[in-house]
Amino acid sequence: MADLKIDYVEFSSGNIAASKDFFAQAFGWGFIDYGPGYQAFADAGIDGGIDGGGQAAAGTALVIVKAADLDAALARVEAAGGVVTKPIFSFPGGRRFHFREPGGVELVVWAEK
């Protein structure tokens, strides 16, 4: 299980341009443009981005855990009582699933394959 570590943080925004401008002005972060719906952080101290495409409710942060074996991670999450909210799906860069842990926090696990 040592491979399951926090790898990425994704902010959800109802106004991606305003969020990007805020973080650039307030914190000096740069961004990598992946189109009108997604901006990745640059020089923020952690890998992450701003999602304007509705993956999560606006104003929330989504913590993303990286796994070497996504199917094994899914089995462990379910065995521990996690509830899958979005089954495994492909996205540019890999595959991922969303789940809610028993206390109510939603997280994502992703893998490159």
Phi and psi restraints in degrees (range 20) as a CNS / XPLOR table:
assign (resid 1 and name C) (resid 2 and name N)
       (resid 2 and name CA) (resid 2 and name C) 1.0 -62.6 20.0 2
assign (resid 2 and name N) (resid 2 and name CA)
       (resid 2 and name C) (resid 3 and name N) 1.0 -17.9 20.0 2
assign (resid 2 and name C) (resid 3 and name N)
       (resid 3 and name CA) (resid 3 and name C) 1.0 -77.1 20.0 2
assign (resid 3 and name N) (resid 3 and name CA)
       (resid 3 and name C) (resid 4 and name N) 1.0 -14.0 20.0 2
assign (resid 3 and name C) (resid 4 and name N)
       (resid 4 and name CA) (resid 4 and name C) 1.0 -87.1 20.0 2
assign (resid 4 and name N) (resid 4 and name CA)
       (resid 4 and name C) (resid 5 and name N) 1.0 94.2 20.0 2
assign (resid 4 and name C) (resid 5 and name N)
       (resid 5 and name CA) (resid 5 and name C) 1.0 -128.2 20.0 2
assign (resid 5 and name N) (resid 5 and name CA)
       (resid 5 and name C) (resid 6 and name N) 1.0 150.4 20.0 2
assign (resid 5 and name C) (resid 6 and name N)
       (resid 6 and name CA) (resid 6 and name C) 1.0 -59.8 20.0 2
assign (resid 6 and name N) (resid 6 and name CA)
       (resid 6 and name C) (resid 7 and name N) 1.0 129.2 20.0 2
assign (resid 6 and name C) (resid 7 and name N)
       (resid 7 and name CA) (resid 7 and name C) 1.0 -123.2 20.0 2
assign (resid 7 and name N) (resid 7 and name CA)
       (resid 7 and name C) (resid 8 and name N) 1.0 -21.1 20.0 2
assign (resid 7 and name C) (resid 8 and name N)
       (resid 8 and name CA) (resid 8 and name C) 1.0 -162.6 20.0 2
assign (resid 8 and name N) (resid 8 and name CA)
       (resid 8 and name C) (resid 9 and name N) 1.0 147.7 20.0 2
assign (resid 8 and name C) (resid 9 and name N)
       (resid 9 and name CA) (resid 9 and name C) 1.0 -126.6 20.0 2
assign (resid 9 and name N) (resid 9 and name CA)
       (resid 9 and name C) (resid 10 and name N) 1.0 130.4 20.0 2
assign (resid 9 and name C) (resid 10 and name N)
       (resid 10 and name CA) (resid 10 and name C) 1.0 -120.7 20.0 2
assign (resid 10 and name N) (resid 10 and name CA)
       (resid 10 and name C) (resid 11 and name N) 1.0 119.3 20.0 2
assign (resid 10 and name C) (resid 11 and name N)
       (resid 11 and name CA) (resid 11 and name C) 1.0 -89.0 20.0 2
assign (resid 11 and name N) (resid 11 and name CA)
       (resid 11 and name C) (resid 12 and name N) 1.0 140.6 20.0 2
assign (resid 11 and name C) (resid 12 and name N)
       (resid 12 and name CA) (resid 12 and name C) 1.0 -103.3 20.0 2
assign (resid 12 and name N) (resid 12 and name CA)
       (resid 12 and name C) (resid 13 and name N) 1.0 132.4 20.0 2
assign (resid 12 and name C) (resid 13 and name N)
       (resid 13 and name CA) (resid 13 and name C) 1.0 -131.0 20.0 2
assign (resid 13 and name N) (resid 13 and name CA)
       (resid 13 and name C) (resid 14 and name N) 1.0 138.8 20.0 2
assign (resid 13 and name C) (resid 14 and name N)
       (resid 14 and name CA) (resid 14 and name C) 1.0 -81.9 20.0 2
assign (resid 14 and name N) (resid 14 and name CA)
       (resid 14 and name C) (resid 15 and name N) 1.0 -12.2 20.0 2
assign (resid 14 and name C) (resid 15 and name N)
       (resid 15 and name CA) (resid 15 and name C) 1.0 -145.6 20.0 2
assign (resid 15 and name N) (resid 15 and name CA)
       (resid 15 and name C) (resid 16 and name N) 1.0 85.6 20.0 2
assign (resid 15 and name C) (resid 16 and name N)
       (resid 16 and name CA) (resid 16 and name C) 1.0 -61.2 20.0 2
assign (resid 16 and name N) (resid 16 and name CA)
       (resid 16 and name C) (resid 17 and name N) 1.0 -37.1 20.0 2
assign (resid 16 and name C) (resid 17 and name N)
       (resid 17 and name CA) (resid 17 and name C) 1.0 -64.2 20.0 2
assign (resid 17 and name N) (resid 17 and name CA)
       (resid 17 and name C) (resid 18 and name N) 1.0 -42.9 20.0 2
assign (resid 17 and name C) (resid 18 and name N)
       (resid 18 and name CA) (resid 18 and name C) 1.0 -66.8 20.0 2
assign (resid 18 and name N) (resid 18 and name CA)
       (resid 18 and name C) (resid 19 and name N) 1.0 -40.5 20.0 2
assign (resid 18 and name C) (resid 19 and name N)
       (resid 19 and name CA) (resid 19 and name C) 1.0 -64.2 20.0 2
assign (resid 19 and name N) (resid 19 and name CA)
       (resid 19 and name C) (resid 20 and name N) 1.0 -45.1 20.0 2
assign (resid 19 and name C) (resid 20 and name N)
       (resid 20 and name CA) (resid 20 and name C) 1.0 -59.4 20.0 2
assign (resid 20 and name N) (resid 20 and name CA)
       (resid 20 and name C) (resid 21 and name N) 1.0 -47.6 20.0 2
assign (resid 20 and name C) (resid 21 and name N)
       (resid 21 and name CA) (resid 21 and name C) 1.0 -60.6 20.0 2
assign (resid 21 and name N) (resid 21 and name CA)
       (resid 21 and name C) (resid 22 and name N) 1.0 -41.7 20.0 2
assign (resid 21 and name C) (resid 22 and name N)
       (resid 22 and name CA) (resid 22 and name C) 1.0 -59.9 20.0 2
assign (resid 22 and name N) (resid 22 and name CA)
       (resid 22 and name C) (resid 23 and name N) 1.0 -52.9 20.0 2
assign (resid 22 and name C) (resid 23 and name N)
       (resid 23 and name CA) (resid 23 and name C) 1.0 -65.7 20.0 2
assign (resid 23 and name N) (resid 23 and name CA)
       (resid 23 and name C) (resid 24 and name N) 1.0 -33.1 20.0 2
assign (resid 23 and name C) (resid 24 and name N)
       (resid 24 and name CA) (resid 24 and name C) 1.0 -66.2 20.0 2
assign (resid 24 and name N) (resid 24 and name CA)
       (resid 24 and name C) (resid 25 and name N) 1.0 -45.2 20.0 2
assign (resid 24 and name C) (resid 25 and name N)
       (resid 25 and name CA) (resid 25 and name C) 1.0 -73.7 20.0 2
assign (resid 25 and name N) (resid 25 and name CA)
       (resid 25 and name C) (resid 26 and name N) 1.0 -45.6 20.0 2
assign (resid 25 and name C) (resid 26 and name N)
       (resid 26 and name CA) (resid 26 and name C) 1.0 -74.7 20.0 2
assign (resid 26 and name N) (resid 26 and name CA)
       (resid 26 and name C) (resid 27 and name N) 1.0 -38.5 20.0 2
assign (resid 26 and name C) (resid 27 and name N)
       (resid 27 and name CA) (resid 27 and name C) 1.0 -119.9 20.0 2
assign (resid 27 and name N) (resid 27 and name CA)
       (resid 27 and name C) (resid 28 and name N) 1.0 -7.2 20.0 2
assign (resid 27 and name C) (resid 28 and name N)
       (resid 28 and name CA) (resid 28 and name C) 1.0 75.2 20.0 2
assign (resid 28 and name N) (resid 28 and name CA)
       (resid 28 and name C) (resid 29 and name N) 1.0 18.7 20.0 2
assign (resid 28 and name C) (resid 29 and name N)
       (resid 29 and name CA) (resid 29 and name C) 1.0 -72.0 20.0 2
assign (resid 29 and name N) (resid 29 and name CA)
       (resid 29 and name C) (resid 30 and name N) 1.0 147.1 20.0 2
assign (resid 29 and name C) (resid 30 and name N)
       (resid 30 and name CA) (resid 30 and name C) 1.0 -99.1 20.0 2
assign (resid 30 and name N) (resid 30 and name CA)
       (resid 30 and name C) (resid 31 and name N) 1.0 174.0 20.0 2
assign (resid 30 and name C) (resid 31 and name N)
       (resid 31 and name CA) (resid 31 and name C) 1.0 -141.7 20.0 2
assign (resid 31 and name N) (resid 31 and name CA)
       (resid 31 and name C) (resid 32 and name N) 1.0 152.0 20.0 2
assign (resid 31 and name C) (resid 32 and name N)
       (resid 32 and name CA) (resid 32 and name C) 1.0 -111.8 20.0 2
assign (resid 32 and name N) (resid 32 and name CA)
       (resid 32 and name C) (resid 33 and name N) 1.0 121.6 20.0 2
assign (resid 32 and name C) (resid 33 and name N)
       (resid 33 and name CA) (resid 33 and name C) 1.0 -82.6 20.0 2
assign (resid 33 and name N) (resid 33 and name CA)
       (resid 33 and name C) (resid 34 and name N) 1.0 119.1 20.0 2
assign (resid 33 and name C) (resid 34 and name N)
       (resid 34 and name CA) (resid 34 and name C) 1.0 -111.6 20.0 2
assign (resid 34 and name N) (resid 34 and name CA)
       (resid 34 and name C) (resid 35 and name N) 1.0 27.0 20.0 2
assign (resid 34 and name C) (resid 35 and name N)
       (resid 35 and name CA) (resid 35 and name C) 1.0 111.8 20.0 2
assign (resid 35 and name N) (resid 35 and name CA)
       (resid 35 and name C) (resid 36 and name N) 1.0 179.9 20.0 2
assign (resid 35 and name C) (resid 36 and name N)
       (resid 36 and name CA) (resid 36 and name C) 1.0 -67.1 20.0 2
assign (resid 36 and name N) (resid 36 and name CA)
       (resid 36 and name C) (resid 37 and name N) 1.0 -17.4 20.0 2
assign (resid 36 and name C) (resid 37 and name N)
       (resid 37 and name CA) (resid 37 and name C) 1.0 -105.0 20.0 2
assign (resid 37 and name N) (resid 37 and name CA)
       (resid 37 and name C) (resid 38 and name N) 1.0 0.2 20.0 2
assign (resid 37 and name C) (resid 38 and name N)
       (resid 38 and name CA) (resid 38 and name C) 1.0 -153.5 20.0 2
assign (resid 38 and name N) (resid 38 and name CA)
       (resid 38 and name C) (resid 39 and name N) 1.0 132.8 20.0 2
assign (resid 38 and name C) (resid 39 and name N)
       (resid 39 and name CA) (resid 39 and name C) 1.0 -130.3 20.0 2
assign (resid 39 and name N) (resid 39 and name CA)
       (resid 39 and name C) (resid 40 and name N) 1.0 123.1 20.0 2
assign (resid 39 and name C) (resid 40 and name N)
       (resid 40 and name CA) (resid 40 and name C) 1.0 -87.7 20.0 2
assign (resid 40 and name N) (resid 40 and name CA)
       (resid 40 and name C) (resid 41 and name N) 1.0 146.9 20.0 2
assign (resid 40 and name C) (resid 41 and name N)
       (resid 41 and name CA) (resid 41 and name C) 1.0 -70.1 20.0 2
assign (resid 41 and name N) (resid 41 and name CA)
       (resid 41 and name C) (resid 42 and name N) 1.0 151.4 20.0 2
assign (resid 41 and name C) (resid 42 and name N)
       (resid 42 and name CA) (resid 42 and name C) 1.0 -133.2 20.0 2
assign (resid 42 and name N) (resid 42 and name CA)
       (resid 42 and name C) (resid 43 and name N) 1.0 132.6 20.0 2
assign (resid 42 and name C) (resid 43 and name N)
       (resid 43 and name CA) (resid 43 and name C) 1.0 61.1 20.0 2
assign (resid 43 and name N) (resid 43 and name CA)
       (resid 43 and name C) (resid 44 and name N) 1.0 38.7 20.0 2
assign (resid 43 and name C) (resid 44 and name N)
       (resid 44 and name CA) (resid 44 and name C) 1.0 -101.4 20.0 2
assign (resid 44 and name N) (resid 44 and name CA)
       (resid 44 and name C) (resid 45 and name N) 1.0 -4.0 20.0 2
assign (resid 44 and name C) (resid 45 and name N)
       (resid 45 and name CA) (resid 45 and name C) 1.0 94.2 20.0 2
assign (resid 45 and name N) (resid 45 and name CA)
       (resid 45 and name C) (resid 46 and name N) 1.0 -14.6 20.0 2
assign (resid 45 and name C) (resid 46 and name N)
       (resid 46 and name CA) (resid 46 and name C) 1.0 -152.7 20.0 2
assign (resid 46 and name N) (resid 46 and name CA)
       (resid 46 and name C) (resid 47 and name N) 1.0 149.6 20.0 2
assign (resid 46 and name C) (resid 47 and name N)
       (resid 47 and name CA) (resid 47 and name C) 1.0 -71.9 20.0 2
assign (resid 47 and name N) (resid 47 and name CA)
       (resid 47 and name C) (resid 48 and name N) 1.0 139.5 20.0 2
assign (resid 47 and name C) (resid 48 and name N)
       (resid 48 and name CA) (resid 48 and name C) 1.0 178.9 20.0 2
assign (resid 48 and name N) (resid 48 and name CA)
       (resid 48 and name C) (resid 49 and name N) 1.0 -171.6 20.0 2
assign (resid 48 and name C) (resid 49 and name N)
       (resid 49 and name CA) (resid 49 and name C) 1.0 -167.8 20.0 2
assign (resid 49 and name N) (resid 49 and name CA)
       (resid 49 and name C) (resid 50 and name N) 1.0 179.3 20.0 2
assign (resid 49 and name C) (resid 50 and name N)
       (resid 50 and name CA) (resid 50 and name C) 1.0 -117.3 20.0 2
assign (resid 50 and name N) (resid 50 and name CA)
       (resid 50 and name C) (resid 51 and name N) 1.0 121.7 20.0 2
assign (resid 50 and name C) (resid 51 and name N)
       (resid 51 and name CA) (resid 51 and name C) 1.0 -101.3 20.0 2
assign (resid 51 and name N) (resid 51 and name CA)
       (resid 51 and name C) (resid 52 and name N) 1.0 120.4 20.0 2
assign (resid 51 and name C) (resid 52 and name N)
       (resid 52 and name CA) (resid 52 and name C) 1.0 -105.0 20.0 2
assign (resid 52 and name N) (resid 52 and name CA)
       (resid 52 and name C) (resid 53 and name N) 1.0 9.3 20.0 2
assign (resid 52 and name C) (resid 53 and name N)
       (resid 53 and name CA) (resid 53 and name C) 1.0 -98.7 20.0 2
assign (resid 53 and name N) (resid 53 and name CA)
       (resid 53 and name C) (resid 54 and name N) 1.0 10.4 20.0 2
assign (resid 53 and name C) (resid 54 and name N)
       (resid 54 and name CA) (resid 54 and name C) 1.0 82.0 20.0 2
assign (resid 54 and name N) (resid 54 and name CA)
       (resid 54 and name C) (resid 55 and name N) 1.0 21.7 20.0 2
assign (resid 54 and name C) (resid 55 and name N)
       (resid 55 and name CA) (resid 55 and name C) 1.0 -62.3 20.0 2
assign (resid 55 and name N) (resid 55 and name CA)
       (resid 55 and name C) (resid 56 and name N) 1.0 -33.0 20.0 2
assign (resid 55 and name C) (resid 56 and name N)
       (resid 56 and name CA) (resid 56 and name C) 1.0 -141.0 20.0 2
assign (resid 56 and name N) (resid 56 and name CA)
       (resid 56 and name C) (resid 57 and name N) 1.0 168.2 20.0 2
assign (resid 56 and name C) (resid 57 and name N)
       (resid 57 and name CA) (resid 57 and name C) 1.0 -62.9 20.0 2
assign (resid 57 and name N) (resid 57 and name CA)
       (resid 57 and name C) (resid 58 and name N) 1.0 138.0 20.0 2
assign (resid 57 and name C) (resid 58 and name N)
       (resid 58 and name CA) (resid 58 and name C) 1.0 -55.7 20.0 2
assign (resid 58 and name N) (resid 58 and name CA)
       (resid 58 and name C) (resid 59 and name N) 1.0 140.4 20.0 2
assign (resid 58 and name C) (resid 59 and name N)
       (resid 59 and name CA) (resid 59 and name C) 1.0 89.4 20.0 2
assign (resid 59 and name N) (resid 59 and name CA)
       (resid 59 and name C) (resid 60 and name N) 1.0 8.5 20.0 2
assign (resid 59 and name C) (resid 60 and name N)
       (resid 60 and name CA) (resid 60 and name C) 1.0 -112.4 20.0 2
assign (resid 60 and name N) (resid 60 and name CA)
       (resid 60 and name C) (resid 61 and name N) 1.0 163.2 20.0 2
assign (resid 60 and name C) (resid 61 and name N)
       (resid 61 and name CA) (resid 61 and name C) 1.0 -117.3 20.0 2
assign (resid 61 and name N) (resid 61 and name CA)
       (resid 61 and name C) (resid 62 and name N) 1.0 138.7 20.0 2
assign (resid 61 and name C) (resid 62 and name N)
       (resid 62 and name CA) (resid 62 and name C) 1.0 -114.5 20.0 2
assign (resid 62 and name N) (resid 62 and name CA)
       (resid 62 and name C) (resid 63 and name N) 1.0 119.9 20.0 2
assign (resid 62 and name C) (resid 63 and name N)
       (resid 63 and name CA) (resid 63 and name C) 1.0 -88.5 20.0 2
assign (resid 63 and name N) (resid 63 and name CA)
       (resid 63 and name C) (resid 64 and name N) 1.0 133.1 20.0 2
assign (resid 63 and name C) (resid 64 and name N)
       (resid 64 and name CA) (resid 64 and name C) 1.0 -119.6 20.0 2
assign (resid 64 and name N) (resid 64 and name CA)
       (resid 64 and name C) (resid 65 and name N) 1.0 126.6 20.0 2
assign (resid 64 and name C) (resid 65 and name N)
       (resid 65 and name CA) (resid 65 and name C) 1.0 -104.9 20.0 2
assign (resid 65 and name N) (resid 65 and name CA)
       (resid 65 and name C) (resid 66 and name N) 1.0 136.4 20.0 2
assign (resid 65 and name C) (resid 66 and name N)
       (resid 66 and name CA) (resid 66 and name C) 1.0 -96.9 20.0 2
assign (resid 66 and name N) (resid 66 and name CA)
       (resid 66 and name C) (resid 67 and name N) 1.0 138.3 20.0 2
assign (resid 66 and name C) (resid 67 and name N)
       (resid 67 and name CA) (resid 67 and name C) 1.0 -124.9 20.0 2
assign (resid 67 and name N) (resid 67 and name CA)
       (resid 67 and name C) (resid 68 and name N) 1.0 147.5 20.0 2
assign (resid 67 and name C) (resid 68 and name N)
       (resid 68 and name CA) (resid 68 and name C) 1.0 -76.7 20.0 2
assign (resid 68 and name N) (resid 68 and name CA)
       (resid 68 and name C) (resid 69 and name N) 1.0 -34.5 20.0 2
assign (resid 68 and name C) (resid 69 and name N)
       (resid 69 and name CA) (resid 69 and name C) 1.0 -128.9 20.0 2
assign (resid 69 and name N) (resid 69 and name CA)
       (resid 69 and name C) (resid 70 and name N) 1.0 101.9 20.0 2
assign (resid 69 and name C) (resid 70 and name N)
       (resid 70 and name CA) (resid 70 and name C) 1.0 -64.2 20.0 2
assign (resid 70 and name N) (resid 70 and name CA)
       (resid 70 and name C) (resid 71 and name N) 1.0 -41.0 20.0 2
assign (resid 70 and name C) (resid 71 and name N)
       (resid 71 and name CA) (resid 71 and name C) 1.0 -65.1 20.0 2
assign (resid 71 and name N) (resid 71 and name CA)
       (resid 71 and name C) (resid 72 and name N) 1.0 -39.9 20.0 2
assign (resid 71 and name C) (resid 72 and name N)
       (resid 72 and name CA) (resid 72 and name C) 1.0 -65.8 20.0 2
assign (resid 72 and name N) (resid 72 and name CA)
       (resid 72 and name C) (resid 73 and name N) 1.0 -39.7 20.0 2
assign (resid 72 and name C) (resid 73 and name N)
       (resid 73 and name CA) (resid 73 and name C) 1.0 -63.9 20.0 2
assign (resid 73 and name N) (resid 73 and name CA)
       (resid 73 and name C) (resid 74 and name N) 1.0 -41.5 20.0 2
assign (resid 73 and name C) (resid 74 and name N)
       (resid 74 and name CA) (resid 74 and name C) 1.0 -60.1 20.0 2
assign (resid 74 and name N) (resid 74 and name CA)
       (resid 74 and name C) (resid 75 and name N) 1.0 -44.7 20.0 2
assign (resid 74 and name C) (resid 75 and name N)
       (resid 75 and name CA) (resid 75 and name C) 1.0 -61.3 20.0 2
assign (resid 75 and name N) (resid 75 and name CA)
       (resid 75 and name C) (resid 76 and name N) 1.0 -40.9 20.0 2
assign (resid 75 and name C) (resid 76 and name N)
       (resid 76 and name CA) (resid 76 and name C) 1.0 -67.5 20.0 2
assign (resid 76 and name N) (resid 76 and name CA)
       (resid 76 and name C) (resid 77 and name N) 1.0 -41.5 20.0 2
assign (resid 76 and name C) (resid 77 and name N)
       (resid 77 and name CA) (resid 77 and name C) 1.0 -60.3 20.0 2
assign (resid 77 and name N) (resid 77 and name CA)
       (resid 77 and name C) (resid 78 and name N) 1.0 -47.7 20.0 2
assign (resid 77 and name C) (resid 78 and name N)
       (resid 78 and name CA) (resid 78 and name C) 1.0 -66.2 20.0 2
assign (resid 78 and name N) (resid 78 and name CA)
       (resid 78 and name C) (resid 79 and name N) 1.0 -40.4 20.0 2
assign (resid 78 and name C) (resid 79 and name N)
       (resid 79 and name CA) (resid 79 and name C) 1.0 -64.4 20.0 2
assign (resid 79 and name N) (resid 79 and name CA)
       (resid 79 and name C) (resid 80 and name N) 1.0 -29.6 20.0 2
assign (resid 79 and name C) (resid 80 and name N)
       (resid 80 and name CA) (resid 80 and name C) 1.0 -85.5 20.0 2
assign (resid 80 and name N) (resid 80 and name CA)
       (resid 80 and name C) (resid 81 and name N) 1.0 -1.1 20.0 2
assign (resid 80 and name C) (resid 81 and name N)
       (resid 81 and name CA) (resid 81 and name C) 1.0 103.5 20.0 2
assign (resid 81 and name N) (resid 81 and name CA)
       (resid 81 and name C) (resid 82 and name N) 1.0 6.0 20.0 2
assign (resid 81 and name C) (resid 82 and name N)
       (resid 82 and name CA) (resid 82 and name C) 1.0 -71.9 20.0 2
assign (resid 82 and name N) (resid 82 and name CA)
       (resid 82 and name C) (resid 83 and name N) 1.0 148.3 20.0 2
assign (resid 82 and name C) (resid 83 and name N)
       (resid 83 and name CA) (resid 83 and name C) 1.0 -112.2 20.0 2
assign (resid 83 and name N) (resid 83 and name CA)
       (resid 83 and name C) (resid 84 and name N) 1.0 118.9 20.0 2
assign (resid 83 and name C) (resid 84 and name N)
       (resid 84 and name CA) (resid 84 and name C) 1.0 -70.0 20.0 2
assign (resid 84 and name N) (resid 84 and name CA)
       (resid 84 and name C) (resid 85 and name N) 1.0 126.0 20.0 2
assign (resid 84 and name C) (resid 85 and name N)
       (resid 85 and name CA) (resid 85 and name C) 1.0 -103.4 20.0 2
assign (resid 85 and name N) (resid 85 and name CA)
       (resid 85 and name C) (resid 86 and name N) 1.0 -22.6 20.0 2
assign (resid 85 and name C) (resid 86 and name N)
       (resid 86 and name CA) (resid 86 and name C) 1.0 -142.4 20.0 2
assign (resid 86 and name N) (resid 86 and name CA)
       (resid 86 and name C) (resid 87 and name N) 1.0 113.9 20.0 2
assign (resid 86 and name C) (resid 87 and name N)
       (resid 87 and name CA) (resid 87 and name C) 1.0 -61.5 20.0 2
assign (resid 87 and name N) (resid 87 and name CA)
       (resid 87 and name C) (resid 88 and name N) 1.0 168.8 20.0 2
assign (resid 87 and name C) (resid 88 and name N)
       (resid 88 and name CA) (resid 88 and name C) 1.0 -53.1 20.0 2
assign (resid 88 and name N) (resid 88 and name CA)
       (resid 88 and name C) (resid 89 and name N) 1.0 131.2 20.0 2
assign (resid 88 and name C) (resid 89 and name N)
       (resid 89 and name CA) (resid 89 and name C) 1.0 -143.5 20.0 2
assign (resid 89 and name N) (resid 89 and name CA)
       (resid 89 and name C) (resid 90 and name N) 1.0 158.0 20.0 2
assign (resid 89 and name C) (resid 90 and name N)
       (resid 90 and name CA) (resid 90 and name C) 1.0 -87.4 20.0 2
assign (resid 90 and name N) (resid 90 and name CA)
       (resid 90 and name C) (resid 91 and name N) 1.0 149.3 20.0 2
assign (resid 90 and name C) (resid 91 and name N)
       (resid 91 and name CA) (resid 91 and name C) 1.0 -147.4 20.0 2
assign (resid 91 and name N) (resid 91 and name CA)
       (resid 91 and name C) (resid 92 and name N) 1.0 164.5 20.0 2
assign (resid 91 and name C) (resid 92 and name N)
       (resid 92 and name CA) (resid 92 and name C) 1.0 -58.1 20.0 2
assign (resid 92 and name N) (resid 92 and name CA)
       (resid 92 and name C) (resid 93 and name N) 1.0 116.9 20.0 2
assign (resid 92 and name C) (resid 93 and name N)
       (resid 93 and name CA) (resid 93 and name C) 1.0 111.5 20.0 2
assign (resid 93 and name N) (resid 93 and name CA)
       (resid 93 and name C) (resid 94 and name N) 1.0 -13.7 20.0 2
assign (resid 93 and name C) (resid 94 and name N)
       (resid 94 and name CA) (resid 94 and name C) 1.0 162.0 20.0 2
assign (resid 94 and name N) (resid 94 and name CA)
       (resid 94 and name C) (resid 95 and name N) 1.0 -147.2 20.0 2
assign (resid 94 and name C) (resid 95 and name N)
       (resid 95 and name CA) (resid 95 and name C) 1.0 -133.4 20.0 2
assign (resid 95 and name N) (resid 95 and name CA)
       (resid 95 and name C) (resid 96 and name N) 1.0 156.6 20.0 2
assign (resid 95 and name C) (resid 96 and name N)
       (resid 96 and name CA) (resid 96 and name C) 1.0 -155.8 20.0 2
assign (resid 96 and name N) (resid 96 and name CA)
       (resid 96 and name C) (resid 97 and name N) 1.0 163.2 20.0 2
assign (resid 96 and name C) (resid 97 and name N)
       (resid 97 and name CA) (resid 97 and name C) 1.0 -139.2 20.0 2
assign (resid 97 and name N) (resid 97 and name CA)
       (resid 97 and name C) (resid 98 and name N) 1.0 155.2 20.0 2
assign (resid 97 and name C) (resid 98 and name N)
       (resid 98 and name CA) (resid 98 and name C) 1.0 -109.2 20.0 2
assign (resid 98 and name N) (resid 98 and name CA)
       (resid 98 and name C) (resid 99 and name N) 1.0 147.7 20.0 2
assign (resid 98 and name C) (resid 99 and name N)
       (resid 99 and name CA) (resid 99 and name C) 1.0 -150.1 20.0 2
assign (resid 99 and name N) (resid 99 and name CA)
       (resid 99 and name C) (resid 100 and name N) 1.0 162.9 20.0 2
assign (resid 99 and name C) (resid 100 and name N)
       (resid 100 and name CA) (resid 100 and name C) 1.0 -116.8 20.0 2
assign (resid 100 and name N) (resid 100 and name CA)
       (resid 100 and name C) (resid 101 and name N) 1.0 126.8 20.0 2
assign (resid 100 and name C) (resid 101 and name N)
       (resid 101 and name CA) (resid 101 and name C) 1.0 -79.3 20.0 2
assign (resid 101 and name N) (resid 101 and name CA)
       (resid 101 and name C) (resid 102 and name N) 1.0 165.5 20.0 2
assign (resid 101 and name C) (resid 102 and name N)
       (resid 102 and name CA) (resid 102 and name C) 1.0 -55.7 20.0 2
assign (resid 102 and name N) (resid 102 and name CA)
       (resid 102 and name C) (resid 103 and name N) 1.0 -25.2 20.0 2
assign (resid 102 and name C) (resid 103 and name N)
       (resid 103 and name CA) (resid 103 and name C) 1.0 -82.4 20.0 2
assign (resid 103 and name N) (resid 103 and name CA)
       (resid 103 and name C) (resid 104 and name N) 1.0 -7.0 20.0 2
assign (resid 103 and name C) (resid 104 and name N)
       (resid 104 and name CA) (resid 104 and name C) 1.0 106.9 20.0 2
assign (resid 104 and name N) (resid 104 and name CA)
       (resid 104 and name C) (resid 105 and name N) 1.0 -5.0 20.0 2
assign (resid 104 and name C) (resid 105 and name N)
       (resid 105 and name CA) (resid 105 and name C) 1.0 -78.6 20.0 2
assign (resid 105 and name N) (resid 105 and name CA)
       (resid 105 and name C) (resid 106 and name N) 1.0 130.7 20.0 2
assign (resid 105 and name C) (resid 106 and name N)
       (resid 106 and name CA) (resid 106 and name C) 1.0 -91.4 20.0 2
assign (resid 106 and name N) (resid 106 and name CA)
       (resid 106 and name C) (resid 107 and name N) 1.0 136.0 20.0 2
assign (resid 106 and name C) (resid 107 and name N)
       (resid 107 and name CA) (resid 107 and name C) 1.0 -134.6 20.0 2
assign (resid 107 and name N) (resid 107 and name CA)
       (resid 107 and name C) (resid 108 and name N) 1.0 172.0 20.0 2
assign (resid 107 and name C) (resid 108 and name N)
       (resid 108 and name CA) (resid 108 and name C) 1.0 -127.3 20.0 2
assign (resid 108 and name N) (resid 108 and name CA)
       (resid 108 and name C) (resid 109 and name N) 1.0 144.3 20.0 2
assign (resid 108 and name C) (resid 109 and name N)
       (resid 109 and name CA) (resid 109 and name C) 1.0 -119.2 20.0 2
assign (resid 109 and name N) (resid 109 and name CA)
       (resid 109 and name C) (resid 110 and name N) 1.0 134.0 20.0 2
assign (resid 109 and name C) (resid 110 and name N)
       (resid 110 and name CA) (resid 110 and name C) 1.0 -132.9 20.0 2
assign (resid 110 and name N) (resid 110 and name CA)
       (resid 110 and name C) (resid 111 and name N) 1.0 160.7 20.0 2
assign (resid 110 and name C) (resid 111 and name N)
       (resid 111 and name CA) (resid 111 and name C) 1.0 -144.8 20.0 2
assign (resid 111 and name N) (resid 111 and name CA)
       (resid 111 and name C) (resid 112 and name N) 1.0 154.1 20.0 2
assign (resid 111 and name C) (resid 112 and name N)
       (resid 112 and name CA) (resid 112 and name C) 1.0 -70.6 20.0 2
assign (resid 112 and name N) (resid 112 and name CA)
       (resid 112 and name C) (resid 113 and name N) 1.0 -23.1 20.0 2
